[in-house]
Amino acid sequence: MNIKDNHINYIEFKSKDIEKTKEFFSKTFHWSFTDYGPTYVAFSESGLDGGFELTVNKIVNGALTVLYHNDLEEVKNSIEKFGGEITKPIFSFPGGHRFHFIDPSGNELAVWSDK
């Protein structure tokens, strides 16, 4: 896979019921799924890989756009320098690390790296 810095690489949605969500998208759109525990499932065969995260909160604007960058510290510093705000510091997950930020307009996005 040829992953490029600064490209949208993944999209993440919220889900009230992971099993119902998987059933709906599998039967309706023929997506494939990989489970990562009881609160997260990744999807593929959709044109752009992504995932569903279990939530008990009200879902408002439930899509999280995830960009890729080889050097999380570098891009995090650029985000802060140019007016973005880090809302979730760098954390580990199966497959890499990521952080969340809000752009100057208030949109939440994330950046991940497999490094």
Biopython code that builds the backbone (N, CA, C, O; Angstrom):
import numpy as np
from Bio.PDB.StructureBuilder import StructureBuilder

atoms = [
    (1, "MET", "N", (0.852, -1.172, 0.000)),
    (1, "MET", "CA", (0.000, 0.000, 0.000)),
    (1, "MET", "C", (0.899, 1.237, 0.000)),
    (1, "MET", "O", (1.875, 1.302, 0.748)),
    (2, "ASN", "N", (0.571, 2.194, -0.825)),
    (2, "ASN", "CA", (1.343, 3.428, -0.924)),
    (2, "ASN", "C", (0.603, 4.537, -0.190)),
    (2, "ASN", "O", (-0.250, 5.207, -0.772)),
    (3, "ILE", "N", (0.927, 4.734, 1.088)),
    (3, "ILE", "CA", (0.268, 5.745, 1.912)),
    (3, "ILE", "C", (1.060, 7.033, 1.804)),
    (3, "ILE", "O", (2.283, 7.027, 1.949)),
    (4, "LYS", "N", (0.369, 8.143, 1.549)),
    (4, "LYS", "CA", (1.036, 9.424, 1.373)),
    (4, "LYS", "C", (0.700, 10.380, 2.507)),
    (4, "LYS", "O", (-0.432, 10.432, 2.987)),
    (5, "ASP", "N", (1.719, 11.140, 2.928)),
    (5, "ASP", "CA", (1.518, 12.170, 3.939)),
    (5, "ASP", "C", (0.453, 13.162, 3.485)),
    (5, "ASP", "O", (0.362, 13.496, 2.303)),
    (6, "ASN", "N", (-0.343, 13.624, 4.431)),
    (6, "ASN", "CA", (-1.329, 14.685, 4.241)),
    (6, "ASN", "C", (-2.542, 14.290, 3.405)),
    (6, "ASN", "O", (-3.360, 15.154, 3.092)),
    (7, "HIS", "N", (-2.690, 13.028, 3.035)),
    (7, "HIS", "CA", (-3.855, 12.569, 2.287)),
    (7, "HIS", "C", (-4.901, 11.999, 3.235)),
    (7, "HIS", "O", (-4.568, 11.396, 4.255)),
    (8, "ILE", "N", (-6.165, 12.197, 2.887)),
    (8, "ILE", "CA", (-7.236, 11.546, 3.645)),
    (8, "ILE", "C", (-7.064, 10.051, 3.434)),
    (8, "ILE", "O", (-6.987, 9.568, 2.304)),
    (9, "ASN", "N", (-7.006, 9.334, 4.538)),
    (9, "ASN", "CA", (-6.671, 7.921, 4.469)),
    (9, "ASN", "C", (-7.744, 7.029, 5.077)),
    (9, "ASN", "O", (-7.761, 5.825, 4.825)),
    (10, "TYR", "N", (-8.634, 7.602, 5.872)),
    (10, "TYR", "CA", (-9.549, 6.778, 6.664)),
    (10, "TYR", "C", (-10.691, 7.665, 7.113)),
    (10, "TYR", "O", (-10.511, 8.869, 7.295)),
    (11, "ILE", "N", (-11.846, 7.091, 7.288)),
    (11, "ILE", "CA", (-12.974, 7.845, 7.827)),
    (11, "ILE", "C", (-13.621, 7.004, 8.918)),
    (11, "ILE", "O", (-13.780, 5.792, 8.775)),
    (12, "GLU", "N", (-13.985, 7.657, 9.996)),
    (12, "GLU", "CA", (-14.511, 6.936, 11.150)),
    (12, "GLU", "C", (-15.889, 7.478, 11.510)),
    (12, "GLU", "O", (-16.092, 8.690, 11.584)),
    (13, "PHE", "N", (-16.823, 6.577, 11.730)),
    (13, "PHE", "CA", (-18.182, 6.927, 12.105)),
    (13, "PHE", "C", (-18.479, 6.425, 13.509)),
    (13, "PHE", "O", (-17.810, 5.519, 14.006)),
    (14, "LYS", "N", (-19.463, 7.004, 14.132)),
    (14, "LYS", "CA", (-19.964, 6.531, 15.421)),
    (14, "LYS", "C", (-21.065, 5.502, 15.168)),
    (14, "LYS", "O", (-21.698, 5.509, 14.112)),
    (15, "SER", "N", (-21.284, 4.634, 16.122)),
    (15, "SER", "CA", (-22.320, 3.610, 16.013)),
    (15, "SER", "C", (-22.959, 3.388, 17.383)),
    (15, "SER", "O", (-22.265, 3.332, 18.398)),
    (16, "LYS", "N", (-24.269, 3.265, 17.403)),
    (16, "LYS", "CA", (-24.989, 2.928, 18.635)),
    (16, "LYS", "C", (-25.009, 1.419, 18.875)),
    (16, "LYS", "O", (-25.180, 0.974, 20.010)),
    (17, "ASP", "N", (-24.833, 0.626, 17.803)),
    (17, "ASP", "CA", (-24.883, -0.826, 17.894)),
    (17, "ASP", "C", (-23.974, -1.398, 16.801)),
    (17, "ASP", "O", (-24.352, -1.425, 15.630)),
    (18, "ILE", "N", (-22.786, -1.849, 17.182)),
    (18, "ILE", "CA", (-21.794, -2.319, 16.211)),
    (18, "ILE", "C", (-22.334, -3.477, 15.363)),
    (18, "ILE", "O", (-22.146, -3.490, 14.147)),
    (19, "GLU", "N", (-22.998, -4.440, 15.994)),
    (19, "GLU", "CA", (-23.481, -5.601, 15.236)),
    (19, "GLU", "C", (-24.547, -5.207, 14.207)),
    (19, "GLU", "O", (-24.515, -5.688, 13.075)),
    (20, "LYS", "N", (-25.482, -4.345, 14.584)),
    (20, "LYS", "CA", (-26.495, -3.881, 13.629)),
    (20, "LYS", "C", (-25.854, -3.067, 12.510)),
    (20, "LYS", "O", (-26.252, -3.175, 11.350)),
    (21, "THR", "N", (-24.858, -2.251, 12.862)),
    (21, "THR", "CA", (-24.160, -1.446, 11.862)),
    (21, "THR", "C", (-23.459, -2.353, 10.859)),
    (21, "THR", "O", (-23.557, -2.139, 9.651)),
    (22, "LYS", "N", (-22.753, -3.364, 11.357)),
    (22, "LYS", "CA", (-22.066, -4.305, 10.463)),
    (22, "LYS", "C", (-23.065, -5.018, 9.557)),
    (22, "LYS", "O", (-22.836, -5.150, 8.355)),
    (23, "GLU", "N", (-24.159, -5.471, 10.130)),
    (23, "GLU", "CA", (-25.168, -6.173, 9.341)),
    (23, "GLU", "C", (-25.733, -5.275, 8.241)),
    (23, "GLU", "O", (-25.864, -5.700, 7.093)),
    (24, "PHE", "N", (-26.065, -4.033, 8.596)),
    (24, "PHE", "CA", (-26.622, -3.101, 7.621)),
    (24, "PHE", "C", (-25.659, -2.863, 6.455)),
    (24, "PHE", "O", (-26.041, -3.024, 5.296)),
    (25, "PHE", "N", (-24.413, -2.481, 6.755)),
    (25, "PHE", "CA", (-23.473, -2.134, 5.687)),
    (25, "PHE", "C", (-22.988, -3.363, 4.920)),
    (25, "PHE", "O", (-22.652, -3.261, 3.740)),
    (26, "SER", "N", (-22.951, -4.504, 5.569)),
    (26, "SER", "CA", (-22.576, -5.735, 4.890)),
    (26, "SER", "C", (-23.647, -6.150, 3.890)),
    (26, "SER", "O", (-23.352, -6.446, 2.732)),
    (27, "LYS", "N", (-24.880, -6.168, 4.345)),
    (27, "LYS", "CA", (-25.976, -6.598, 3.469)),
    (27, "LYS", "C", (-26.324, -5.556, 2.412)),
    (27, "LYS", "O", (-26.645, -5.906, 1.277)),
    (28, "THR", "N", (-26.262, -4.297, 2.774)),
    (28, "THR", "CA", (-26.664, -3.242, 1.850)),
    (28, "THR", "C", (-25.589, -2.923, 0.826)),
    (28, "THR", "O", (-25.880, -2.789, -0.363)),
    (29, "PHE", "N", (-24.332, -2.800, 1.285)),
    (29, "PHE", "CA", (-23.261, -2.340, 0.404)),
    (29, "PHE", "C", (-22.141, -3.358, 0.199)),
    (29, "PHE", "O", (-21.192, -3.091, -0.539)),
    (30, "HIS", "N", (-22.240, -4.526, 0.846)),
    (30, "HIS", "CA", (-21.270, -5.619, 0.705)),
    (30, "HIS", "C", (-19.883, -5.257, 1.235)),
    (30, "HIS", "O", (-18.872, -5.710, 0.698)),
    (31, "TRP", "N", (-19.837, -4.427, 2.307)),
    (31, "TRP", "CA", (-18.566, -4.090, 2.928)),
    (31, "TRP", "C", (-18.072, -5.263, 3.749)),
    (31, "TRP", "O", (-18.866, -6.095, 4.188)),
    (32, "SER", "N", (-16.769, -5.337, 3.959)),
    (32, "SER", "CA", (-16.145, -6.349, 4.809)),
    (32, "SER", "C", (-15.711, -5.682, 6.121)),
    (32, "SER", "O", (-15.486, -4.473, 6.169)),
    (33, "PHE", "N", (-15.598, -6.489, 7.184)),
    (33, "PHE", "CA", (-15.305, -5.941, 8.510)),
    (33, "PHE", "C", (-14.209, -6.709, 9.219)),
    (33, "PHE", "O", (-14.051, -7.914, 9.027)),
    (34, "THR", "N", (-13.446, -5.990, 10.050)),
    (34, "THR", "CA", (-12.452, -6.572, 10.942)),
    (34, "THR", "C", (-12.726, -6.023, 12.333)),
    (34, "THR", "O", (-12.670, -4.812, 12.547)),
    (35, "ASP", "N", (-13.022, -6.905, 13.275)),
    (35, "ASP", "CA", (-13.315, -6.495, 14.644)),
    (35, "ASP", "C", (-12.025, -6.226, 15.415)),
    (35, "ASP", "O", (-11.047, -6.965, 15.303)),
    (36, "TYR", "N", (-12.048, -5.146, 16.203)),
    (36, "TYR", "CA", (-10.948, -4.801, 17.111)),
    (36, "TYR", "C", (-11.529, -4.639, 18.509)),
    (36, "TYR", "O", (-11.460, -3.560, 19.098)),
    (37, "GLY", "N", (-12.088, -5.690, 19.022)),
    (37, "GLY", "CA", (-12.716, -5.648, 20.336)),
    (37, "GLY", "C", (-14.183, -5.280, 20.228)),
    (37, "GLY", "O", (-14.711, -5.132, 19.126)),
    (38, "PRO", "N", (-14.851, -5.131, 21.381)),
    (38, "PRO", "CA", (-16.299, -4.914, 21.395)),
    (38, "PRO", "C", (-16.738, -3.494, 21.034)),
    (38, "PRO", "O", (-17.928, -3.260, 20.823)),
    (39, "THR", "N", (-15.805, -2.545, 20.960)),
    (39, "THR", "CA", (-16.211, -1.158, 20.728)),
    (39, "THR", "C", (-15.703, -0.584, 19.408)),
    (39, "THR", "O", (-15.905, 0.600, 19.137)),
    (40, "TYR", "N", (-15.045, -1.402, 18.582)),
    (40, "TYR", "CA", (-14.523, -0.859, 17.322)),
    (40, "TYR", "C", (-14.485, -1.926, 16.249)),
    (40, "TYR", "O", (-14.106, -3.070, 16.501)),
    (41, "VAL", "N", (-14.886, -1.533, 15.041)),
    (41, "VAL", "CA", (-14.792, -2.407, 13.886)),
    (41, "VAL", "C", (-14.331, -1.565, 12.697)),
    (41, "VAL", "O", (-14.828, -0.462, 12.469)),
    (42, "ALA", "N", (-13.368, -2.109, 11.943)),
    (42, "ALA", "CA", (-12.898, -1.445, 10.725)),
    (42, "ALA", "C", (-13.659, -2.014, 9.542)),
    (42, "ALA", "O", (-14.065, -3.176, 9.554)),
    (43, "PHE", "N", (-13.854, -1.186, 8.513)),
    (43, "PHE", "CA", (-14.496, -1.671, 7.302)),
    (43, "PHE", "C", (-13.596, -1.479, 6.092)),
    (43, "PHE", "O", (-12.721, -0.613, 6.076)),
    (44, "SER", "N", (-13.832, -2.303, 5.083)),
    (44, "SER", "CA", (-13.113, -2.210, 3.818)),
    (44, "SER", "C", (-14.099, -2.541, 2.698)),
    (44, "SER", "O", (-15.272, -2.817, 2.952)),
    (45, "GLU", "N", (-13.613, -2.511, 1.469)),
    (45, "GLU", "CA", (-14.457, -2.743, 0.293)),
    (45, "GLU", "C", (-15.471, -1.621, 0.099)),
    (45, "GLU", "O", (-16.552, -1.840, -0.449)),
    (46, "SER", "N", (-15.113, -0.406, 0.557)),
    (46, "SER", "CA", (-16.036, 0.723, 0.492)),
    (46, "SER", "C", (-15.515, 1.860, -0.384)),
    (46, "SER", "O", (-16.207, 2.862, -0.568)),
    (47, "GLY", "N", (-14.326, 1.722, -0.917)),
    (47, "GLY", "CA", (-13.710, 2.794, -1.678)),
    (47, "GLY", "C", (-12.713, 3.575, -0.859)),
    (47, "GLY", "O", (-11.713, 4.052, -1.395)),
    (48, "LEU", "N", (-12.962, 3.718, 0.430)),
    (48, "LEU", "CA", (-12.053, 4.350, 1.384)),
    (48, "LEU", "C", (-12.215, 3.596, 2.686)),
    (48, "LEU", "O", (-13.324, 3.492, 3.210)),
    (49, "ASP", "N", (-11.124, 3.070, 3.214)),
    (49, "ASP", "CA", (-11.218, 2.310, 4.457)),
    (49, "ASP", "C", (-11.658, 3.201, 5.604)),
    (49, "ASP", "O", (-11.433, 4.411, 5.597)),
    (50, "GLY", "N", (-12.289, 2.577, 6.591)),
    (50, "GLY", "CA", (-12.762, 3.325, 7.739)),
    (50, "GLY", "C", (-13.168, 2.404, 8.855)),
    (50, "GLY", "O", (-12.831, 1.220, 8.863)),
    (51, "GLY", "N", (-13.910, 2.969, 9.814)),
    (51, "GLY", "CA", (-14.336, 2.175, 10.946)),
    (51, "GLY", "C", (-15.540, 2.771, 11.636)),
    (51, "GLY", "O", (-15.944, 3.901, 11.363)),
    (52, "PHE", "N", (-16.104, 1.988, 12.534)),
    (52, "PHE", "CA", (-17.222, 2.402, 13.375)),
    (52, "PHE", "C", (-16.799, 2.255, 14.828)),
    (52, "PHE", "O", (-16.299, 1.208, 15.238)),
    (53, "GLU", "N", (-17.006, 3.317, 15.602)),
    (53, "GLU", "CA", (-16.697, 3.301, 17.033)),
    (53, "GLU", "C", (-17.997, 3.343, 17.813)),
    (53, "GLU", "O", (-18.860, 4.181, 17.553)),
    (54, "LEU", "N", (-18.136, 2.438, 18.769)),
    (54, "LEU", "CA", (-19.325, 2.380, 19.604)),
    (54, "LEU", "C", (-19.410, 3.616, 20.491)),
    (54, "LEU", "O", (-18.410, 4.044, 21.067)),
    (55, "THR", "N", (-20.614, 4.190, 20.598)),
    (55, "THR", "CA", (-20.832, 5.334, 21.469)),
    (55, "THR", "C", (-22.204, 5.233, 22.124)),
    (55, "THR", "O", (-23.138, 4.667, 21.554)),
    (56, "VAL", "N", (-22.312, 5.780, 23.308)),
    (56, "VAL", "CA", (-23.613, 5.876, 23.975)),
    (56, "VAL", "C", (-24.122, 7.314, 23.892)),
    (56, "VAL", "O", (-25.265, 7.597, 24.251)),
    (57, "ASN", "N", (-23.271, 8.212, 23.420)),
    (57, "ASN", "CA", (-23.648, 9.621, 23.299)),
    (57, "ASN", "C", (-24.490, 9.868, 22.053)),
    (57, "ASN", "O", (-24.482, 9.066, 21.120)),
    (58, "LYS", "N", (-25.211, 10.979, 22.045)),
    (58, "LYS", "CA", (-25.958, 11.400, 20.867)),
    (58, "LYS", "C", (-24.958, 11.620, 19.737)),
    (58, "LYS", "O", (-23.904, 12.223, 19.939)),
    (59, "ILE", "N", (-25.289, 11.134, 18.565)),
    (59, "ILE", "CA", (-24.390, 11.279, 17.427)),
    (59, "ILE", "C", (-24.743, 12.550, 16.662)),
    (59, "ILE", "O", (-25.843, 12.691, 16.126)),
    (60, "VAL", "N", (-23.783, 13.470, 16.625)),
    (60, "VAL", "CA", (-23.912, 14.714, 15.875)),
    (60, "VAL", "C", (-22.675, 14.812, 14.996)),
    (60, "VAL", "O", (-21.550, 14.762, 15.492)),
    (61, "ASN", "N", (-22.885, 14.950, 13.694)),
    (61, "ASN", "CA", (-21.737, 14.994, 12.774)),
    (61, "ASN", "C", (-20.805, 13.820, 13.070)),
    (61, "ASN", "O", (-19.635, 14.016, 13.396)),
    (62, "GLY", "N", (-21.321, 12.624, 12.958)),
    (62, "GLY", "CA", (-20.645, 11.420, 13.412)),
    (62, "GLY", "C", (-19.477, 10.937, 12.582)),
    (62, "GLY", "O", (-18.932, 9.875, 12.885)),
    (63, "ALA", "N", (-19.060, 11.656, 11.548)),
    (63, "ALA", "CA", (-17.927, 11.207, 10.747)),
    (63, "ALA", "C", (-16.648, 11.906, 11.186)),
    (63, "ALA", "O", (-16.623, 13.127, 11.341)),
    (64, "LEU", "N", (-15.598, 11.139, 11.384)),
    (64, "LEU", "CA", (-14.283, 11.678, 11.704)),
    (64, "LEU", "C", (-13.366, 11.380, 10.525)),
    (64, "LEU", "O", (-13.105, 10.215, 10.226)),
    (65, "THR", "N", (-12.877, 12.410, 9.858)),
    (65, "THR", "CA", (-11.943, 12.244, 8.753)),
    (65, "THR", "C", (-10.549, 12.084, 9.334)),
    (65, "THR", "O", (-10.120, 12.865, 10.183)),
    (66, "VAL", "N", (-9.845, 11.050, 8.859)),
    (66, "VAL", "CA", (-8.523, 10.735, 9.383)),
    (66, "VAL", "C", (-7.503, 10.854, 8.251)),
    (66, "VAL", "O", (-7.615, 10.185, 7.224)),
    (67, "LEU", "N", (-6.508, 11.715, 8.458)),
    (67, "LEU", "CA", (-5.419, 11.890, 7.504)),
    (67, "LEU", "C", (-4.237, 11.051, 7.946)),
    (67, "LEU", "O", (-4.156, 10.644, 9.105)),
    (68, "TYR", "N", (-3.326, 10.795, 7.031)),
    (68, "TYR", "CA", (-2.107, 10.061, 7.350)),
    (68, "TYR", "C", (-0.927, 11.020, 7.323)),
    (68, "TYR", "O", (-0.879, 11.926, 6.491)),
    (69, "HIS", "N", (0.026, 10.825, 8.231)),
    (69, "HIS", "CA", (1.308, 11.524, 8.173)),
    (69, "HIS", "C", (2.364, 10.652, 8.811)),
    (69, "HIS", "O", (2.144, 10.077, 9.877)),
    (70, "ASN", "N", (3.497, 10.554, 8.170)),
    (70, "ASN", "CA", (4.602, 9.732, 8.629)),
    (70, "ASN", "C", (5.161, 10.207, 9.971)),
    (70, "ASN", "O", (5.606, 9.392, 10.779)),
    (71, "ASP", "N", (5.141, 11.521, 10.212)),
    (71, "ASP", "CA", (5.743, 12.099, 11.413)),
    (71, "ASP", "C", (4.685, 12.873, 12.200)),
    (71, "ASP", "O", (4.416, 14.037, 11.907)),
    (72, "LEU", "N", (4.093, 12.225, 13.193)),
    (72, "LEU", "CA", (2.999, 12.848, 13.939)),
    (72, "LEU", "C", (3.437, 14.106, 14.677)),
    (72, "LEU", "O", (2.695, 15.088, 14.706)),
    (73, "GLU", "N", (4.605, 14.098, 15.262)),
    (73, "GLU", "CA", (5.073, 15.286, 15.985)),
    (73, "GLU", "C", (5.206, 16.479, 15.045)),
    (73, "GLU", "O", (4.824, 17.596, 15.391)),
    (74, "GLU", "N", (5.745, 16.236, 13.864)),
    (74, "GLU", "CA", (5.923, 17.320, 12.887)),
    (74, "GLU", "C", (4.586, 17.929, 12.485)),
    (74, "GLU", "O", (4.427, 19.150, 12.502)),
    (75, "VAL", "N", (3.637, 17.095, 12.127)),
    (75, "VAL", "CA", (2.346, 17.629, 11.669)),
    (75, "VAL", "C", (1.560, 18.226, 12.828)),
    (75, "VAL", "O", (0.829, 19.198, 12.637)),
    (76, "LYS", "N", (1.695, 17.668, 14.021)),
    (76, "LYS", "CA", (1.038, 18.236, 15.206)),
    (76, "LYS", "C", (1.542, 19.654, 15.463)),
    (76, "LYS", "O", (0.755, 20.556, 15.748)),
    (77, "ASN", "N", (2.849, 19.844, 15.361)),
    (77, "ASN", "CA", (3.425, 21.176, 15.544)),
    (77, "ASN", "C", (2.926, 22.154, 14.492)),
    (77, "ASN", "O", (2.664, 23.315, 14.806)),
    (78, "SER", "N", (2.790, 21.703, 13.248)),
    (78, "SER", "CA", (2.266, 22.567, 12.180)),
    (78, "SER", "C", (0.820, 22.947, 12.445)),
    (78, "SER", "O", (0.428, 24.097, 12.244)),
    (79, "ILE", "N", (0.027, 21.983, 12.896)),
    (79, "ILE", "CA", (-1.383, 22.259, 13.201)),
    (79, "ILE", "C", (-1.481, 23.347, 14.254)),
    (79, "ILE", "O", (-2.251, 24.295, 14.100)),
    (80, "GLU", "N", (-0.712, 23.217, 15.315)),
    (80, "GLU", "CA", (-0.743, 24.220, 16.390)),
    (80, "GLU", "C", (-0.207, 25.569, 15.903)),
    (80, "GLU", "O", (-0.754, 26.614, 16.256)),
    (81, "LYS", "N", (0.835, 25.554, 15.111)),
    (81, "LYS", "CA", (1.451, 26.783, 14.604)),
    (81, "LYS", "C", (0.471, 27.593, 13.756)),
    (81, "LYS", "O", (0.486, 28.823, 13.792)),
    (82, "PHE", "N", (-0.374, 26.906, 12.998)),
    (82, "PHE", "CA", (-1.257, 27.590, 12.058)),
    (82, "PHE", "C", (-2.706, 27.698, 12.538)),
    (82, "PHE", "O", (-3.617, 27.891, 11.733)),
    (83, "GLY", "N", (-2.916, 27.572, 13.846)),
    (83, "GLY", "CA", (-4.217, 27.887, 14.413)),
    (83, "GLY", "C", (-5.114, 26.722, 14.762)),
    (83, "GLY", "O", (-6.253, 26.935, 15.177)),
    (84, "GLY", "N", (-4.640, 25.491, 14.607)),
    (84, "GLY", "CA", (-5.426, 24.342, 15.026)),
    (84, "GLY", "C", (-5.227, 24.070, 16.507)),
    (84, "GLY", "O", (-4.278, 24.562, 17.118)),
    (85, "GLU", "N", (-6.125, 23.287, 17.076)),
    (85, "GLU", "CA", (-6.054, 22.961, 18.504)),
    (85, "GLU", "C", (-6.077, 21.446, 18.674)),
    (85, "GLU", "O", (-6.976, 20.778, 18.163)),
    (86, "ILE", "N", (-5.109, 20.910, 19.377)),
    (86, "ILE", "CA", (-5.048, 19.470, 19.644)),
    (86, "ILE", "C", (-6.094, 19.152, 20.715)),
    (86, "ILE", "O", (-6.074, 19.736, 21.799)),
    (87, "THR", "N", (-6.997, 18.238, 20.414)),
    (87, "THR", "CA", (-8.061, 17.891, 21.358)),
    (87, "THR", "C", (-7.851, 16.523, 22.001)),
    (87, "THR", "O", (-8.409, 16.253, 23.065)),
    (88, "LYS", "N", (-7.064, 15.665, 21.379)),
    (88, "LYS", "CA", (-6.732, 14.354, 21.949)),
    (88, "LYS", "C", (-5.265, 14.098, 21.614)),
    (88, "LYS", "O", (-4.924, 13.907, 20.446)),
    (89, "PRO", "N", (-4.390, 14.092, 22.625)),
    (89, "PRO", "CA", (-2.958, 13.908, 22.368)),
    (89, "PRO", "C", (-2.670, 12.567, 21.688)),
    (89, "PRO", "O", (-3.530, 11.689, 21.623)),
    (90, "ILE", "N", (-1.469, 12.433, 21.197)),
    (90, "ILE", "CA", (-1.060, 11.203, 20.503)),
    (90, "ILE", "C", (-1.285, 10.001, 21.413)),
    (90, "ILE", "O", (-0.877, 9.994, 22.574)),
    (91, "PHE", "N", (-1.943, 8.985, 20.859)),
    (91, "PHE", "CA", (-2.190, 7.745, 21.595)),
    (91, "PHE", "C", (-1.964, 6.553, 20.675)),
    (91, "PHE", "O", (-1.993, 6.684, 19.451)),
    (92, "SER", "N", (-1.741, 5.400, 21.274)),
    (92, "SER", "CA", (-1.524, 4.160, 20.530)),
    (92, "SER", "C", (-2.840, 3.448, 20.296)),
    (92, "SER", "O", (-3.774, 3.566, 21.089)),
    (93, "PHE", "N", (-2.906, 2.708, 19.199)),
    (93, "PHE", "CA", (-4.024, 1.822, 18.902)),
    (93, "PHE", "C", (-3.464, 0.687, 18.051)),
    (93, "PHE", "O", (-2.350, 0.810, 17.542)),
    (94, "PRO", "N", (-4.195, -0.412, 17.877)),
    (94, "PRO", "CA", (-3.656, -1.499, 17.051)),
    (94, "PRO", "C", (-3.344, -0.986, 15.639)),
    (94, "PRO", "O", (-4.253, -0.596, 14.906)),
    (95, "GLY", "N", (-2.088, -0.988, 15.268)),
    (95, "GLY", "CA", (-1.693, -0.546, 13.941)),
    (95, "GLY", "C", (-0.934, 0.765, 13.906)),
    (95, "GLY", "O", (-0.410, 1.137, 12.857)),
    (96, "GLY", "N", (-0.858, 1.477, 15.025)),
    (96, "GLY", "CA", (-0.105, 2.723, 14.987)),
    (96, "GLY", "C", (-0.423, 3.674, 16.118)),
    (96, "GLY", "O", (-0.725, 3.271, 17.242)),
    (97, "HIS", "N", (-0.346, 4.958, 15.783)),
    (97, "HIS", "CA", (-0.596, 6.043, 16.727)),
    (97, "HIS", "C", (-1.432, 7.107, 16.017)),
    (97, "HIS", "O", (-1.426, 7.191, 14.788)),
    (98, "ARG", "N", (-2.149, 7.920, 16.795)),
    (98, "ARG", "CA", (-2.877, 9.024, 16.201)),
    (98, "ARG", "C", (-3.201, 10.081, 17.242)),
    (98, "ARG", "O", (-3.026, 9.869, 18.442)),
    (99, "PHE", "N", (-3.679, 11.233, 16.755)),
    (99, "PHE", "CA", (-4.169, 12.296, 17.613)),
    (99, "PHE", "C", (-5.325, 12.981, 16.908)),
    (99, "PHE", "O", (-5.509, 12.820, 15.701)),
    (100, "HIS", "N", (-6.111, 13.752, 17.669)),
    (100, "HIS", "CA", (-7.244, 14.489, 17.119)),
    (100, "HIS", "C", (-6.978, 15.977, 17.258)),
    (100, "HIS", "O", (-6.261, 16.415, 18.158)),
    (101, "PHE", "N", (-7.567, 16.751, 16.349)),
    (101, "PHE", "CA", (-7.437, 18.195, 16.413)),
    (101, "PHE", "C", (-8.683, 18.866, 15.863)),
    (101, "PHE", "O", (-9.485, 18.249, 15.161)),
    (102, "ILE", "N", (-8.829, 20.133, 16.194)),
    (102, "ILE", "CA", (-9.913, 20.953, 15.643)),
    (102, "ILE", "C", (-9.262, 22.023, 14.785)),
    (102, "ILE", "O", (-8.332, 22.703, 15.217)),
    (103, "ASP", "N", (-9.765, 22.166, 13.552)),
    (103, "ASP", "CA", (-9.234, 23.203, 12.668)),
    (103, "ASP", "C", (-9.806, 24.561, 13.066)),
    (103, "ASP", "O", (-10.694, 24.615, 13.916)),
    (104, "PRO", "N", (-9.327, 25.660, 12.482)),
    (104, "PRO", "CA", (-9.802, 26.986, 12.878)),
    (104, "PRO", "C", (-11.305, 27.213, 12.704)),
    (104, "PRO", "O", (-11.859, 28.135, 13.303)),
    (105, "SER", "N", (-11.970, 26.389, 11.898)),
    (105, "SER", "CA", (-13.425, 26.521, 11.722)),
    (105, "SER", "C", (-14.220, 25.670, 12.696)),
    (105, "SER", "O", (-15.446, 25.772, 12.744)),
    (106, "GLY", "N", (-13.541, 24.828, 13.477)),
    (106, "GLY", "CA", (-14.218, 23.999, 14.462)),
    (106, "GLY", "C", (-14.466, 22.569, 14.029)),
    (106, "GLY", "O", (-15.147, 21.829, 14.740)),
    (107, "ASN", "N", (-13.932, 22.147, 12.877)),
    (107, "ASN", "CA", (-14.084, 20.764, 12.420)),
    (107, "ASN", "C", (-13.071, 19.871, 13.131)),
    (107, "ASN", "O", (-11.893, 20.216, 13.227)),
    (108, "GLU", "N", (-13.536, 18.712, 13.634)),
    (108, "GLU", "CA", (-12.617, 17.770, 14.245)),
    (108, "GLU", "C", (-12.110, 16.800, 13.192)),
    (108, "GLU", "O", (-12.888, 16.251, 12.411)),
    (109, "LEU", "N", (-10.811, 16.596, 13.176)),
    (109, "LEU", "CA", (-10.153, 15.625, 12.309)),
    (109, "LEU", "C", (-9.132, 14.871, 13.141)),
    (109, "LEU", "O", (-8.900, 15.203, 14.304)),
    (110, "ALA", "N", (-8.520, 13.853, 12.543)),
    (110, "ALA", "CA", (-7.468, 13.110, 13.216)),
    (110, "ALA", "C", (-6.342, 12.877, 12.227)),
    (110, "ALA", "O", (-6.543, 12.947, 11.014)),
    (111, "VAL", "N", (-5.157, 12.600, 12.750)),
    (111, "VAL", "CA", (-4.008, 12.223, 11.939)),
    (111, "VAL", "C", (-3.434, 10.961, 12.550)),
    (111, "VAL", "O", (-3.284, 10.867, 13.768)),
    (112, "TRP", "N", (-3.107, 9.977, 11.696)),
    (112, "TRP", "CA", (-2.547, 8.737, 12.201)),
    (112, "TRP", "C", (-1.238, 8.437, 11.494)),
    (112, "TRP", "O", (-0.955, 8.990, 10.431)),
    (113, "SER", "N", (-0.436, 7.555, 12.091)),
    (113, "SER", "CA", (0.778, 7.052, 11.490)),
    (113, "SER", "C", (0.984, 5.611, 11.921)),
    (113, "SER", "O", (0.648, 5.222, 13.040)),
    (114, "ASP", "N", (1.537, 4.839, 11.019)),
    (114, "ASP", "CA", (1.880, 3.460, 11.368)),
    (114, "ASP", "C", (3.289, 3.375, 11.958)),
    (114, "ASP", "O", (3.783, 2.282, 12.232)),
    (115, "LYS", "N", (3.918, 4.498, 12.149)),
    (115, "LYS", "CA", (5.283, 4.563, 12.713)),
    (115, "LYS", "C", (5.241, 4.602, 14.217)),
    (115, "LYS", "O", (6.287, 4.657, 14.863)),
]
sb = StructureBuilder()
sb.init_structure("model")
sb.init_model(0)
sb.init_chain("A")
sb.init_seg("    ")
for serial, (resi, resn, name, xyz) in enumerate(atoms, 1):
    if name == "N":
        sb.init_residue(resn, " ", resi, " ")
    sb.init_atom(name, np.array(xyz, "f"), 0.0, 1.0, " ", f" {name:<3s}", serial, name[0])
structure = sb.get_structure()
